[in-house]
Amino acid sequence: MTDPMLWFANRGTGVVLLVLLTFSTILGVLSGARVTTRIWPRMLSQGLHRNVSLLAVAMLAAHAVTAVVDSFVDIRWWHAFVPFAGTYKTIWLGFGALALDLLIAVTLTSLLRHRMSHRPWRAVHTLAYAAWARCPAPA
C-alpha cells in the first residue's frame, strides 16, 4: 500500500523544483550578462541566484527522497544517481538522474569556486542548462 501524501509530495516538489530552476537559470543569465540598473544592481541578481539555487537544491533532495521512499513504484536509491538504470519510465527517470548528477557537480564546484580557476568552474556551471532542460515526466 502506498501513501498518497508521498505521491503528492513527490509531484509537488517536482513542479516547485522546475519553477525554482527556471528562476535560478534566468537570474544566472542576468548575472552572467552583467545586466544592471540603479533599480536592479548586479549584486541583487547574484544574491537571488545563489539563494534560489540553494532552495532548488533542497527541493531536488526532497524530490529524490520522496521518489525513493514512495512505494507507488519501485525506484531504488541508486536509480536517483545512475542514469537509465531504473525500470520505471527508464527514459524520464534516467534524465532525472542525469540532471541530479549535473546539479551535484554544479553545486560542488560552486562551493569550491574560490579554489578553482574561472574557466573550469564556468564549464561545469554551464551544465546547469542541461539539468534545467530536462522536461518533467508525464504523470
Secondary structure by P-SEA (a helix, b strand, c coil): cccaaaaaaaaaaaaaaaaaaaaaaaaaaaaaaccccccccaaaaaaaaaaaaaaaaaaaaaaaaaaaacccccccccccccccccccaaaaaaaaaaaaaaaaaaaaaaaacccccaaaaaaaaaaaaaaaacccccc
